[in-house]
Amino acid sequence: MLGKVKVSPEAGQIESRFPSLTSVVSENADITKTINKTLHASSCEKCMEQWKMILVIIIPLTGLIVLSSMNLRDATVTRDLTKSSMQSMAYSEETAELVKMLQRERGVSCMYLSTLSLQPEFLAEVRNKTDDKLDTLHFPVNGLHVNRRTLKSKQELLNYLNDRRGNVTDRLVTVSENLDAYTFLNRALIKYGINILQLPEVMSLHSTMVSYSSLLMWSDVLGIQRALGSTFYTDCSSIDENRRFYLMLHGEASSTKQTAITYESRVESLYTSAKSFNLSSFIVQMYDKAFDEYDANECLNLTSADMLSDSQEWFQNMTTFIDLVFDIRSHVSKIIKEELDSILESVTKSYTIYITVQVFAVAISLVLSVWYFTCLGRMNKLISKYARNIQAKTRDLAKEKRLTEDLLYRMMPKNVAETLKRTGTAPASEFKSTTVYFSDIVEFTTLSSRISPMQIVELLNEMYSFFDDCIDKYDVYKVETIGDAYMVASGVPNPNGTEHAQHISKMAVDLRDGMKSFKIPFTNNQKIQIRIGIHSGPLVAGVVGRKMPRYCLFGDTVNTASRMESTGERKCPVYRLSKIANLTSQPRFCFKCVHISQAPPT
């Protein structure tokens, strides 16, 4: 009695082989799925995949181009603004020169109105110089707004000025009216000269520009003071109103001067180095003389020639002082121009760099794009070729896999083979109720001596092929063939309850009946007889072996069935008496009791 069956140690090594087969099959299944997805992808999907790869290089290049374009745009704007500022600075200089001459004309006109001693030729000379400066003026596009009137052209400005000049020549206006008329015009021109400047966003330039504007205003206030002083010395007409007006102008001049110094520190050093202390003391002295009541009374005792001399002296000294202010303004203007030149040089370099980077980036983008598209096309061709090769190899592998599985399923039951592939092991199993079938050829040894080995192989192949076709009708499993022995079992490896004996018995009868018409062509159509032994009971089944693993059955049931076959009669299947109870109800079967001395005891 076989109590416990052990599988051969070699069988354990199957575990090292079947997992690799399983992993290979799984990996190739994944590869096949990926390749099929690639090969059968739509043109839209392929295009999307290509664009994903293209975007990898396009996005950074686009970012570089956009960044370079933004910097180039900023540099272009700054460069154009700087050039425009330099041009507008030139226009402002022209306007300042015209203002300077109008201030002088204003003073001479006021002096002309206040005395009869001034020659008209001197006034005409000053006016001609003013007209020369007016000819070079860049006139405002939107016109010049003078005391609620808009002058739309240079000719209208000249006509406006000539009207005022005519009134002065004919002495049709007062000194105060003439002073206001020229002052309105000067303030309009100063405002235009300041507003025309559109400087780059540099803090130092804006502060310098405030100083520049303050110097223009300071010079105009000094010009009004010059006109008032000249008027006093020609007619000694100092009154309280003029004194208050002069004091207001004096405060405004101090304020604008301080503003110019505050916003541009170099103005103070320029003013200190260029200022004549004798000139300053003279201006203070003449101011005291003009607006002190005692000195004003003394003025009445002077002759007309002395009055004109004092007036011209005041006018000349104030003109010198105003020219000093204009010189400082010219220095400040030069500072602004130098700063603009520096900005323009820096911006031009930046512009050159950015335009070079832009051209380089675009060129590199085009070259890389062409190269990338070419490489991408080659890569796609290689991938497609490789994918087709892999697909072909995968089909071959799948075919070999099927052949391997078919061979494996012939060596052992399918469920056992699947367990081996899945886990790498196939533990032995015990089956409580099975039926085992054995058969062999009667007098096979004698038959083998009469025919050749090749004929024996041909005979057995033909006979067992018939057996194989026959057993497919029943729930049985072919265990093995050894020589002329043929072994079949039912209830193994798939238990089928109590149906195993019936399936084996029906199969045995069909095999026996089929052999009646089976003849040996090599021995004058001699018929073949077989012995059959059948036994039912428990057994153990498992995989044994490493190089040629076999699904083997072990137990007393197997031994008894083999004994029943070897001691049985010809043509008739032999059963143990104790094992045929479940077949007696079948009408197809009838039983005859015989004594077999070789059979094992019950």
Steps between C-alpha positions, in 0.01 A plus 500: 500500500641835396453732795677817383649586164801732454565677172853469365737782609561573134141608465567796726734642240209544263422808709813666365387442142130565489511843671735619228258373240217680676691829524609479136143440391375788715770740380443410139128547544565855622742563214248365251230727639729804476616416149147437377392831651788674320450332165122528496486856638310746284681772307356756741644315800838467328495871418419581862790287623736667252389845608559407863861423413527813285369719782793386716734708283253764378392621846847602630595652165172692491563620854848620400363680195215659698738615776744635245215672314378667819850626582545608140169687512598677823840589357337629181252712693775643721725566200225676306398698807860603561542613140172687525617658826822615339303657217252659740795629703622679189153650451498609865839666449361693203201606709728612786705716263182662370383561857835661579465743209134573582602579857758747369249646256252534787749697708604728211134558407413600855804733504388645165151569634631667816740747329531701185878483503531141375567478130255284293796346317609323821149358542495389135834322541368301797183411307701372203697269726170371644369433147816303418437274798134470406594374152684200654216412739329160468142615535262290718283259303192581707567873491620746762247612762565866594260676738184312386605515138641215292767579246497215245812583299829682513359771275210559739751533782699752298183695418401498868845628593502768230164630624649548844811658353293746302316609813834548674648698212196727488495515882140378511551276803621559852810345649286266710295383198812441297660312788196274533479432125861385474477310828195302379686408182816403686312284750319322214833429327661383826207264561535363146877459541445298819206289381670401176760303693407127530793349685563127570399373842830582670466668840812713466376643170165603646659684790741672261204589281327670796816702557513589129139625510563700816796673336279607210242641740773674702637667189153626408442646847838673478397633161189660651717652773730636232209665322361653820840637602561650159163672511571656839831650397355656186207681665560464880145370537540279807168438672385261768338263249823458304690452824263222612513339156879513499513343847270222381726443201801498726342225714402301190854527364645373828250211504570387143875530557477283812290241313761482224778450757302240698423274202844528341791537743739611225297818443623649826865438417449644151326805643765556768792465258348725232338768720666843519476639853542852368206441271287368786581794723421739215159345447420529869621861504297591195194328645530706819544814296197431286259408775616723783289816529800726569688371196185529293473870584867552410430334163276792406797738517695299239525604139347290223847388394582387855168316528561322170853414609375349830226310317743358244745409775223315687386333181852395406583357842169314527556368148841372608338333801226345282767380255669334799177316579468397135859374506413285803192380314723412203725297732197317639379441145842358419474270803164374374641446150799309636268282706283441195809411295604253769152349508490483120839329488395246763164440336662466158732233637205324662303532178788349302534216749128427506463514123800267471349263755167524318654416163714228656201352685284500187781350291575237763128428530469446127814285483404297806143464376616365164752274670247390759233426240753303296615301804141453607409363158796262507419398853137434410610286207740306721236461770244382245749257352601379844135475603420290193796276574396469862145428391622224269723362774212523743275305263772237467541495875125468549497212253787332682320566826191323371709208381678488836170510684355227278804286570478578869128415509580165338758426766270583791145621566420857405409613850824355637699672224327832573582461869864439410510811281324714757674393820802302380394196705243219464455318831380140500123455543300215651181382328251293704299346217658413163514218247820385330518318166790284372521307173768321297531285187470125541821318395668828412845347554435226243360756258805723543730218403324454165501861377762774483536779759378759249189294440448471876512878533262541209263243646496655849459850358199397295341309787557769763374768262178303483499477882558876531210579270276266693574628852415858397132402535530441874601685813835325528865602505772313310785451745769335288600228252796274564565255220173317438355614835231771494397675825188715547334642815168669577433730795854630461598783492139627501279306744167393350323341796398135436497528121863393457432124495225537242717714268793257522277195445328647196835600361641150559209337320536740204873430480440127516232512229712726283794260514287226340541667162862600555741278303877482460593558132848361550380151611230412247238716671534326833262640763623654825362406837540716813476437874327760715523557874287751690492596866333781698625664817709783646840606369754784506605695188789740450769631263826306509824582321689807381623447144195297397240572768221242513161503664502166688244306705592312817312269733346153547229581247765533228679181604174303515386619157838395356468153661146464368624574149797264512293204636180564307344314209519599141224714351332573832565777755573371851365668819545436869176353643476764770524786246215423253202587719439834328495335153241226563211735425633574152322282234803505273717309745483134602750334735645155538688389809840339445773401740832667446762360726744780422265774609577660832284402798185702568 
